[in-house]
Structures are given as C-alpha cells and as structure tokens.
C-alpha cells in the first residue's frame, strides 16, 4: 500500500462516526462523579483545586467505560492512585525544567510499556501522563501538591463509590460477553445451512472465557446464566461443524441433508433464545416449531453414522443450555481432587481470576517479554517518550503559553500500531476544531461565570461518556469543550485558550504522525512469524486429538482443551497482525495480502477439521487406531519442518505425511471419522503450501527491502 492510500484510509477511519448502543444511565453516573467533586471544591472556594479534582474524577470515570472484566470500582481506584502519584511527582519537579523533562521521559516510557499488560493498562498509563501535564501548570506549594494528589484520588474514590451504591446492570459486561458468544454460535448454525464449511470467528468464545474468570468471592454471587452456558457453547460448536460437514456428516444432498438443515435452523433459534435470556436475565422462550424439530422423529428422514451421533449430541446440549438458565443464583460447589489444577487451584467449578497482588508478577513478566528492540510495544514506548519530550520543549519555546497541549495531544493519539495512531491523529484534530468552536462561541457570547462554566463542563463530560463508542472525533470534540470550560473556572481567557488549543493540537498530532514515519514498528515483515506460530499451535491441537484416537484408554481431555485454547490464541494473534498490516504503507516482505488471506483460510480449515475430529473422540474402552498413531508420529516432525520453512521462505513438503495416510487408507476397511478428517487435514496443508510458496515466488521477482 502506498503512503497516500494509507493516509487516505486511516483518515477516513478516524473521521467515521459509528452507530453504537448508548448507555445514558451509566453516563449520568460518571458525570455525577465529576459534578460532585467539582461542586465540593467550588463550594470551598478554590478553583485550582476544583480543576485538579475534576480531572481526576474524569480520568477515573473514563477508564471504567473500557471493555474489561475487572470490577469497575477496582479500575477507578487503581487509576486514581496512579494519577495521584504521577501528579504529585510532577508537582515536585515542575519548577525545574531539566528535571521535569526527565520525569516526563521516564514516566511516558513506563506508560508506553503498560500496553504490554493490556489495552486498559495502556490507556490508564496514557491518562497518568496527560493529567500530569495539565495539573502541574496550576500553581501550588509542596503541601498544596499533596492536597491536589489527595483530591485526584478522592475523585476516583467518588466514582468507585457511585458504582457500588448505584450499580447499573450488575454482571452486565459478563452477560453481554456470554450472550455474544451464544449469538455467534446461533449465526454460525444458520450459515452452516447454506455453507457446510462456513468459517467461525472464535473471538466471542475467547471473550466469554475471559468473562467467566471470577474471584472466589464473586463466584458465590454469580448468576447461574454465567456459569454453565459458556461451557455448553464451547461444546456445541464442534458438534454443529460435524453435523453440517458433508464429508463426515450427512450427504450434501437428499433427505438427510434436509433434516440437517432443519436441525441447524432450530439450533440457531434455541441459541438465540438462550442468548437473549442470558443478556436480559429472563426466561428462555422457544417457538413450538423449534421444539418440534429437535424431537427425534418416529418416521421420515433419519440420519445415520456420524451424523446421527452428532444430531443426538446437539439435541442433548441444547436441552442442557435451556435448563441451565432456569435458576437465578447458584452457589459454587467445591472442586473434587480430580478437578484441582497444579498447586491445588480450584478449576472444576469456575475459572479463578487472580487477585491484584498476584497480577504483579504476571505484569512484570509481560513487561520483561516486551523489553526488546524488535517489540512493537517497546518501540512505541521509546517513540511516545521522545515525542512527549520534544512536544513539551517545543510548546514551552513557542509564545503561546500552555505548551503542554502539544505533548498532551501526542500522548493521547499515539498507539502501538500505525493505523490507530494516524486515524486518531486526524480524528483528534478535527474533533478539537469542532469542540473549541462550540465552546469558544459559548464563552464569547455568554461570558459565563465559574459556576456556569462548571455546569457546562459537566454537560460536556456527560456527552463524552454517552458518545464514547461513536468515534474518536466525537469524543475529542466533547473533551475539548470540557477542558475549555474547566480552565474557564480558573479564569483562563477563552480567546487565548481556543487559539492555543487549535495550534498546539495540530503540532502535537503532526509530531505523533511524523514519529511513526521516522521510527516505525511495521507488522508486515512479521506476518510469516505469526503464521508459523499459528501452524505450530494448530499442529499441537491436531496431535492432541489424534493421540486420543491412537490411545483412547489414556484419556487426557485437559491436553486437548489446552491445545485448543493455544490454537485460538495463535489465530487471534495472526488476525490482529494481519489487520494492522493491511493499513501499513509497506511492500510485502515475502507474504502478500492475497497469500496471507489464502494461508489464513488454510489454517482455519485445519483448525475446523481438527475440531470435527474432537467432536467424535472415541470412548475410553474403544479400540486403539494404529493408523492414527502412525499419522501423528509423522505429523509431528513434518510440522516442525514446515514451521521452519514458513519462517525461512522455503518449500513446504507434505509428501511423507501423505504416504503415511495412503497406507492408513489402504489398511483400513471402513472409512472412519479420523481417516476422513486426516484427508481433509492434508488438503488444508497442501493449500497452505501453495499459498506460502506462491507468495515467496512473487516476492523473489523484485528486490525486497530489509525489515525495519
């Protein structure tokens, strides 16, 4: 993609206003938190403290709107504590320019590295830098700095208290995540009616699993709708794929295929009804037509073989899904000895979420893992640190005053990938123009006093909370108005404030964009590495399933489950990398967009075929399969060679593996599910080889620039 096309695409993305579900009650609660701390400080008669506390309440409330499975009060308190510390440190050295510049550089570097822990941590780190840049401009002493820091923390405390006292949809995020997973399963079932090999995005199931992780205290209060349906949704997906597949299931045409289509339609209806019940905490309402379809017919089109087993299994799972939504609350049962994981962890009854102290070593490991030159997170941290320092020095040197707005804009728009940074930069500037035009016009015409400015600031922060999911340009306009009215409380002239904000916002956005062009962390050259990791993860999943066919007496269901989760994580990493690479103005480095799509489709097919095998795992007393054992024995070294070949742009060779399958096919009298699935697995691997080798051949035609 050329630079002009990339800039046009990212600008269009940044200016797009999305239709989003509004949550006015939650927005009112967040704005009330800002209004409470702002009103109390104004009542005491100190506008500077009012501005400082309002920024703390605003930032704490902002983080609680992010998609996170953590309790909202915990997020508000954690961010408020970080804001208080950063602000106090900023006040201590604000009078000494060299020391303050060093503090900005170091703190921004740590805030950039926080993206290694997660997006919510990254946003929280960004907010600490932003609030530090703003609040330290308010004059005060060391004792006053302590007071400012305490008030900022109190702002977060007020937001946390409001969440506890006025809960809106308790467990709402968890309910939505599980309902989205069930709705995705329902859509998948309906698409399988017309396309028996339709793809499925596992992201909703991954989100539902994250939402199911709770503490022991939460598990005692968790509604039953959040306990059982997720596991059933996990088991329904392979059964749906197995039932619809024309190779291992019913024939592609005929009465049996019609029966399969009816079952899939009924399954979609039932899953949608269960999703609605989970989302709204209500009963499951099923139409009589779906219930009649799920009954075993006494006559008519009957299924046979693997399709018959899949149909019975599907009917049983759907009945369990409906039954599990009946009771409103269910206490967590103690795990048996067989269900305890390593170290005695209770894993049978629910997924345990680690406490905040136990997250510290996890966060440190994540930071250590990303502390390398090739890491996009580390390069982002270096980039944003350098830009913040340059922006602050440039803003200080310019004759505008309030030079912190340039680094503030840079820090708020910069993200670890190119597309988001550029789209947010365009959206931030355009939204700021609208925001300062509206708020500046109000200030010019009405000349409001401190009390009116405070009320208008609360209105704008309410609009920002309400419209947060519609787009960065909209929220930037609301934030611009909020800041102007908030600084108006402290007596800032509106004409100077508006002019400064427009010019310095433009400078900050340009610095952010220029930094990525000069010091990029392109994802395109790393696509082959991500593809090889996905191939390895899919291979471990296939080997775990084949091992069950080879040695059914040695049942290790946890091995299969963990391999499946690893495969999903690898697929998510690949899709995230591919999405970032699509927006980059970089020539492909051995894997073009067409080849990447074809390779991704091949590995998705490999995962689907393995999932179908998993749906037909043999019982513990079944006969071992020597053919599956031989196929798995050859598959392991073949996958190792293939992963190296993908990374090194060599040729993939599956000849030895196909020879083993042909011997297995010749020695087996009846075509079982494992044998048929192994054939489909080989076809998918051949498609992968064709996609990767075709891209390598096209890349070799010209000079490939070195990876940056």
ZAMARGU-4260 file (C-alpha; in steps of 0.2 Angstrom, whole numbers, plus 5000, padded with zeros to 4 digits):
<rodrens>
0) 5000/5000/5000 | 5006/5017/4995 | 5008/5031/5008 | 4994/5042/5000 | 4982/5027/5000
5) 4987/5023/5018 | 4984/5041/5024 | 4968/5042/5015 | 4962/5026/5023 | 4967/5030/5040
10) 4959/5047/5039 | 4943/5040/5033 | 4943/5028/5048 | 4947/5042/5060 | 4933/5053/5054
15) 4920/5039/5054 | 4906/5040/5066 | 4899/5023/5072 | 4882/5019/5077 | 4884/5012/5095
20) 4872/5007/5109 | 4871/5022/5121 | 4871/5019/5140 | 4863/5036/5147 | 4861/5029/5164
25) 4880/5025/5166 | 4885/5041/5158 | 4874/5051/5170 | 4883/5041/5185 | 4900/5045/5178
30) 4896/5064/5175 | 4888/5064/5193 | 4905/5059/5200 | 4913/5073/5191 | 4900/5085/5197
35) 4901/5080/5215 | 4920/5083/5217 | 4919/5099/5206 | 4905/5106/5216 | 4913/5102/5233
40) 4929/5111/5228 | 4920/5126/5221 | 4910/5127/5237 | 4926/5128/5247 | 4931/5142/5235
45) 4947/5136/5227 | 4945/5135/5208 | 4963/5127/5206 | 4958/5113/5217 | 4941/5111/5208
50) 4950/5109/5191 | 4963/5096/5198 | 4949/5086/5207 | 4938/5086/5191 | 4952/5080/5180
55) 4955/5065/5192 | 4936/5061/5193 | 4935/5062/5174 | 4950/5051/5171 | 4944/5038/5183
60) 4927/5038/5176 | 4934/5036/5158 | 4943/5020/5162 | 4928/5012/5169 | 4920/5013/5152
65) 4933/5002/5144 | 4930/4984/5140 | 4937/4975/5155 | 4931/4960/5165 | 4938/4968/5181
70) 4926/4976/5193 | 4923/4994/5189 | 4927/5001/5207 | 4944/4992/5206 | 4948/5001/5190
75) 4943/5018/5196 | 4953/5016/5212 | 4968/5010/5203 | 4968/5024/5190 | 4965/5037/5204
80) 4980/5031/5214 | 4991/5031/5198 | 4985/5048/5194 | 4989/5055/5212 | 5006/5048/5212
85) 5011/5055/5194 | 5003/5072/5198 | 5012/5073/5215 | 5029/5069/5207 | 5026/5081/5193
90) 5022/5095/5206 | 5039/5091/5215 | 5050/5094/5199 | 5038/5106/5189 | 5049/5121/5193
95) 5065/5114/5186 | 5064/5111/5168 | 5078/5098/5166 | 5071/5088/5180 | 5053/5089/5174
100) 5058/5084/5156 | 5067/5069/5163 | 5052/5064/5173 | 5041/5066/5158 | 5053/5055/5148
105) 5054/5041/5161 | 5036/5041/5166 | 5030/5041/5147 | 5042/5027/5144 | 5033/5017/5158
110) 5016/5022/5152 | 5020/5016/5134 | 5026/4999/5141 | 5010/4997/5150 | 5002/4992/5134
115) 5011/4975/5136 | 5000/4971/5150 | 4984/4975/5141 | 4974/4989/5132 | 4966/4995/5148
120) 4983/4997/5157 | 4989/5006/5142 | 4975/5018/5142 | 4977/5021/5161 | 4996/5024/5159
125) 4992/5037/5145 | 4980/5046/5156 | 4993/5047/5170 | 5004/5057/5158 | 4990/5068/5151
130) 4984/5073/5169 | 5002/5076/5175 | 5005/5088/5160 | 4989/5098/5164 | 4988/5099/5183
135) 5006/5104/5186 | 5003/5120/5177 | 4991/5125/5192 | 5002/5135/5204 | 5004/5127/5222
140) 5017/5123/5235 | 5023/5105/5240 | 5009/5105/5253 | 4997/5110/5240 | 5004/5096/5229
145) 4999/5084/5242 | 4982/5091/5243 | 4980/5091/5224 | 4985/5072/5224 | 4973/5068/5238
150) 4959/5077/5229 | 4963/5067/5212 | 4962/5051/5222 | 4946/5057/5230 | 4939/5059/5213
155) 4942/5041/5209 | 4935/5036/5226 | 4919/5045/5222 | 4917/5037/5205 | 4921/5020/5213
160) 4908/5023/5227 | 4895/5028/5214 | 4897/5012/5205 | 4895/5002/5221 | 4880/5012/5228
165) 4871/5014/5211 | 4875/4998/5201 | 4869/4998/5183 | 4866/4980/5176 | 4877/4970/5188
170) 4887/4957/5179 | 4882/4967/5163 | 4899/4965/5154 | 4900/4947/5158 | 4882/4944/5152
175) 4885/4953/5136 | 4901/4943/5133 | 4892/4926/5135 | 4877/4932/5126 | 4888/4937/5111
180) 4896/4920/5111 | 4879/4911/5111 | 4873/4923/5097 | 4889/4920/5087 | 4885/4901/5088
185) 4867/4904/5083 | 4873/4914/5067 | 4886/4900/5064 | 4872/4887/5064 | 4862/4896/5052
190) 4876/4900/5040 | 4880/4881/5040 | 4863/4878/5032 | 4869/4886/5016 | 4888/4883/5018
195) 4893/4867/5027 | 4911/4873/5029 | 4907/4891/5034 | 4921/4899/5044 | 4918/4904/5063
200) 4927/4918/5072 | 4932/4911/5089 | 4934/4929/5097 | 4917/4929/5105 | 4921/4912/5114
205) 4938/4919/5120 | 4929/4934/5127 | 4916/4924/5135 | 4930/4913/5143 | 4938/4929/5150
210) 4922/4935/5157 | 4920/4918/5166 | 4935/4921/5176 | 4930/4927/5194 | 4937/4928/5211
215) 4931/4916/5225 | 4920/4930/5232 | 4912/4934/5215 | 4909/4915/5212 | 4897/4914/5227
220) 4886/4928/5220 | 4887/4924/5201 | 4871/4921/5192 | 4869/4904/5185 | 4867/4911/5167
225) 4886/4915/5169 | 4891/4898/5175 | 4885/4884/5163 | 4881/4890/5146 | 4898/4895/5141
230) 4905/4878/5143 | 4890/4871/5133 | 4893/4884/5119 | 4911/4878/5118 | 4905/4860/5116
235) 4891/4865/5103 | 4902/4872/5090 | 4912/4856/5085 | 4895/4847/5085 | 4887/4859/5073
240) 4903/4858/5062 | 4902/4839/5062 | 4884/4838/5059 | 4885/4850/5044 | 4901/4844/5036
245) 4897/4833/5020 | 4912/4823/5022 | 4910/4816/5039 | 4891/4820/5042 | 4876/4819/5031
250) 4877/4819/5012 | 4877/4835/5003 | 4860/4832/4995 | 4845/4822/4999 | 4833/4819/5014
255) 4847/4818/5027 | 4854/4835/5021 | 4836/4842/5023 | 4835/4835/5041 | 4852/4843/5045
260) 4846/4860/5038 | 4831/4859/5049 | 4841/4854/5065 | 4854/4869/5061 | 4839/4881/5060
265) 4832/4875/5076 | 4849/4876/5084 | 4851/4894/5079 | 4834/4898/5086 | 4837/4890/5103
270) 4854/4898/5105 | 4847/4915/5101 | 4833/4912/5114 | 4846/4907/5127 | 4857/4922/5122
275) 4843/4934/5125 | 4839/4926/5142 | 4857/4927/5147 | 4858/4946/5142 | 4842/4951/5150
280) 4841/4939/5164 | 4825/4932/5159 | 4817/4916/5154 | 4820/4906/5138 | 4806/4907/5126
285) 4806/4895/5112 | 4794/4894/5097 | 4785/4877/5096 | 4792/4874/5078 | 4810/4874/5085
290) 4805/4862/5099 | 4796/4850/5087 | 4811/4850/5075 | 4823/4845/5090 | 4812/4830/5094
295) 4818/4813/5087 | 4805/4809/5073 | 4797/4792/5073 | 4797/4792/5054 | 4804/4802/5040
300) 4822/4807/5035 | 4833/4798/5048 | 4852/4801/5050 | 4865/4788/5050 | 4883/4785/5057
305) 4892/4801/5062 | 4878/4812/5058 | 4866/4803/5069 | 4878/4804/5084 | 4881/4822/5081
310) 4862/4826/5080 | 4859/4817/5096 | 4873/4826/5105 | 4867/4843/5098 | 4849/4840/5105
315) 4856/4835/5122 | 4867/4850/5123 | 4853/4862/5118 | 4842/4855/5131 | 4856/4857/5144
320) 4858/4875/5138 | 4840/4879/5141 | 4839/4870/5158 | 4854/4880/5165 | 4846/4897/5163
325) 4831/4892/5175 | 4838/4896/5192 | 4843/4914/5196 | 4858/4910/5208 | 4869/4895/5211
330) 4882/4894/5224 | 4899/4887/5218 | 4902/4869/5223 | 4919/4864/5230 | 4930/4856/5217
335) 4935/4837/5219 | 4953/4831/5220 | 4952/4827/5202 | 4947/4844/5197 | 4960/4853/5206
340) 4974/4860/5195 | 4993/4862/5198 | 4996/4869/5216 | 4979/4865/5222 | 4969/4878/5212
345) 4951/4875/5211 | 4947/4873/5192 | 4932/4862/5191 | 4919/4874/5197 | 4924/4890/5190
350) 4939/4899/5182 | 4948/4908/5196 | 4954/4926/5192 | 4970/4931/5201 | 4969/4945/5214
355) 4978/4961/5211 | 4993/4957/5221 | 4995/4941/5211 | 4994/4951/5195 | 5010/4960/5199
360) 5022/4946/5194 | 5011/4942/5178 | 5013/4961/5173 | 5032/4961/5176 | 5034/4945/5165
365) 5024/4954/5152 | 5035/4969/5153 | 5051/4959/5153 | 5045/4949/5137 | 5042/4965/5128
370) 5058/4974/5133 | 5067/4970/5117 | 5071/4981/5101 | 5060/4971/5089 | 5045/4973/5100
375) 5032/4985/5094 | 5027/4989/5112 | 5045/4994/5116 | 5047/5004/5101 | 5030/5013/5104
380) 5036/5017/5122 | 5053/5024/5115 | 5043/5034/5102 | 5030/5041/5113 | 5043/5046/5126
385) 5053/5055/5113 | 5038/5064/5106 | 5032/5069/5123 | 5049/5077/5127 | 5050/5086/5110
390) 5032/5092/5111 | 5034/5099/5128 | 5050/5108/5124 | 5043/5115/5108 | 5027/5120/5116
395) 5037/5129/5130 | 5048/5138/5117 | 5033/5144/5107 | 5025/5161/5113 | 5008/5154/5116
400) 5008/5148/5134 | 5000/5132/5139 | 5013/5122/5129 | 5008/5106/5137 | 4994/5104/5125
405) 5006/5098/5111 | 5013/5083/5121 | 4996/5080/5128 | 4989/5078/5110 | 5003/5067/5105
410) 5002/5055/5120 | 4983/5053/5118 | 4983/5049/5100 | 4998/5038/5099 | 4996/5019/5099
415) 5007/5004/5096 | 5002/5002/5078 | 5002/5014/5063 | 4983/5013/5058 | 4977/5019/5075
420) 4990/5032/5078 | 4986/5041/5061 | 4967/5039/5062 | 4967/5045/5080 | 4978/5060/5075
425) 4966/5065/5061 | 4951/5062/5072 | 4958/5072/5087 | 4962/5087/5077 | 4945/5088/5068
430) 4936/5085/5084 | 4946/5098/5093 | 4941/5111/5080 | 4923/5107/5082 | 4924/5107/5101
435) 4934/5123/5103 | 4922/5132/5090 | 4906/5127/5100 | 4914/5130/5117 | 4923/5146/5112
440) 4907/5153/5104 | 4898/5150/5121 | 4912/5158/5130 | 4912/5173/5118 | 4893/5176/5118
445) 4888/5172/5136 | 4904/5176/5147 | 4899/5163/5160 | 4905/5164/5177 | 4914/5150/5187
450) 4898/5141/5192 | 4891/5141/5174 | 4907/5135/5167 | 4907/5121/5180 | 4889/5116/5174
455) 4894/5117/5156 | 4910/5106/5159 | 4899/5093/5167 | 4887/5093/5152 | 4902/5090/5140
460) 4909/5076/5151 | 4892/5068/5151 | 4891/5069/5132 | 4909/5062/5131 | 4904/5047/5142
465) 4887/5045/5132 | 4895/5046/5115 | 4912/5037/5119 | 4909/5022/5107 | 4904/5033/5092
470) 4921/5038/5087 | 4937/5047/5092 | 4932/5063/5083 | 4916/5065/5093 | 4924/5062/5110
475) 4938/5074/5105 | 4925/5087/5102 | 4917/5084/5119 | 4934/5083/5128 | 4940/5100/5120
480) 4924/5108/5127 | 4926/5101/5144 | 4944/5107/5145 | 4940/5124/5140 | 4925/5126/5152
485) 4936/5118/5166 | 4950/5130/5163 | 4937/5144/5162 | 4933/5141/5180 | 4951/5145/5185
490) 4950/5162/5175 | 4958/5157/5159 | 4954/5169/5144 | 4943/5160/5131 | 4951/5168/5116
495) 4969/5163/5122 | 4963/5146/5126 | 4955/5142/5110 | 4969/5148/5099 | 4982/5139/5109
500) 4972/5123/5109 | 4970/5123/5090 | 4988/5127/5085 | 4996/5116/5099 | 4984/5101/5095
505) 4989/5102/5077 | 5008/5102/5082 | 5005/5088/5093 | 4996/5077/5080 | 5009/5081/5067
510) 5023/5076/5079 | 5014/5059/5083 | 5012/5055/5064 | 5030/5060/5060 | 5037/5049/5074
515) 5029/5034/5067 | 5036/5038/5049 | 5053/5040/5056 | 5054/5026/5069 | 5041/5013/5063
520) 5037/4996/5070 | 5029/4988/5055 | 5019/4972/5057 | 5020/4967/5039 | 5038/4959/5040
525) 5032/4949/5055 | 5017/4940/5046 | 5027/4924/5042 | 5032/4923/5060 | 5014/4924/5066
530) 5009/4912/5053 | 5022/4899/5058 | 5016/4901/5076 | 4998/4898/5071 | 5004/4882/5061
535) 5013/4876/5077 | 4998/4879/5088 | 4986/4870/5076 | 4998/4856/5075 | 4999/4853/5093
540) 4980/4853/5094 | 4979/4840/5080 | 4992/4830/5088 | 4982/4830/5105 | 4966/4824/5096
545) 4975/4811/5086 | 4983/4805/5101 | 4966/4801/5109 | 4962/4791/5093 | 4978/4781/5094
550) 4977/4778/5113 | 4959/4780/5119 | 4962/4772/5136 | 4975/4786/5141 | 4962/4799/5141
555) 4969/4817/5144 | 4955/4829/5140 | 4964/4843/5148 | 4978/4841/5135 | 4966/4843/5121
560) 4957/4858/5129 | 4974/4867/5132 | 4979/4864/5114 | 4963/4871/5108 | 4965/4887/5118
565) 4983/4889/5112 | 4977/4887/5094 | 4963/4901/5097 | 4976/4912/5104 | 4988/4910/5090
570) 4974/4913/5077 | 4969/4929/5086 | 4987/4935/5086 | 4988/4931/5067 | 4972/4940/5063
575) 4977/4955/5074 | 4994/4956/5065 | 4986/4954/5048 | 4973/4968/5052 | 4987/4980/5057
580) 4997/4975/5042 | 4983/4980/5030 | 4984/4998/5035 | 5003/5000/5033 | 5012/5008/5018
585) 5024/4994/5016 | 5028/4982/5002 | 5025/4964/5007 | 5040/4955/5013 | 5038/4938/5006
590) 5019/4937/5011 | 5007/4947/5000 | 4989/4951/5006 | 4982/4938/4994 | 4994/4925/5000
595) 4991/4930/5018 | 4972/4928/5016 | 4974/4911/5007 | 4986/4905/5021 | 4974/4910/5034
600) 4960/4902/5026 | 4970/4885/5025 | 4975/4886/5043 | 4957/4890/5048 | 4951/4874/5039
605) 4965/4864/5048 | 4958/4870/5064 | 4940/4866/5059 | 4944/4849/5053 | 4953/4845/5070
610) 4938/4852/5079 | 4927/4839/5070 | 4938/4825/5075 | 4937/4831/5093 | 4918/4830/5092
615) 4920/4811/5088 | 4933/4807/5101 | 4932/4788/5105 | 4927/4781/5122 | 4940/4775/5134
620) 4936/4757/5130 | 4937/4759/5111 | 4950/4750/5101 | 4966/4760/5098 | 4969/4766/5080
625) 4987/4761/5073 | 4984/4772/5058 | 4981/4787/5069 | 4996/4783/5079 | 5007/4782/5063
630) 4999/4798/5056 | 5003/4808/5072 | 5021/4801/5073 | 5024/4808/5055 | 5014/4824/5058
635) 5025/4830/5072 | 5042/4831/5063 | 5033/4837/5047 | 5025/4852/5056 | 5042/4856/5064
640) 5050/4856/5046 | 5035/4866/5039 | 5036/4880/5053 | 5054/4882/5049 | 5051/4883/5030
645) 5037/4896/5033 | 5049/4907/5043 | 5064/4904/5031 | 5053/4906/5015 | 5057/4888/5010
650) 5046/4875/5001 | 5034/4865/5012 | 5034/4846/5008 | 5020/4835/5015 | 5025/4820/5004
655) 5030/4809/5018 | 5014/4813/5028 | 5003/4809/5013 | 5012/4792/5011 | 5008/4788/5029
660) 4989/4792/5026 | 4989/4782/5010 | 4995/4767/5020 | 4982/4770/5033 | 4968/4771/5020
665) 4974/4755/5012 | 4975/4745/5028 | 4958/4751/5034 | 4942/4743/5029 | 4929/4756/5034
670) 4931/4775/5032 | 4931/4782/5050 | 4929/4800/5055 | 4948/4801/5060 | 4953/4794/5042
675) 4942/4806/5033 | 4947/4821/5044 | 4965/4817/5041 | 4962/4818/5022 | 4954/4835/5024
680) 4969/4840/5035 | 4981/4835/5022 | 4971/4845/5009 | 4972/4861/5020 | 4991/4859/5022
685) 4993/4857/5004 | 4983/4874/5002 | 4994/4882/5014 | 5010/4876/5005 | 5003/4883/4989
690) 4999/4900/4997 | 5016/4902/5005 | 5026/4896/4990 | 5016/4907/4978 | 5020/4922/4989
695) 5038/4918/4990 | 5039/4916/4971 | 5031/4933/4969 | 5042/4941/4982 | 5058/4934/4974
700) 5054/4943/4957 | 5059/4960/4964 | 5071/4967/4977 | 5064/4965/4994 | 5069/4979/5006
705) 5075/4974/5023 | 5063/4973/5038 | 5063/4988/5049
</rodrens>
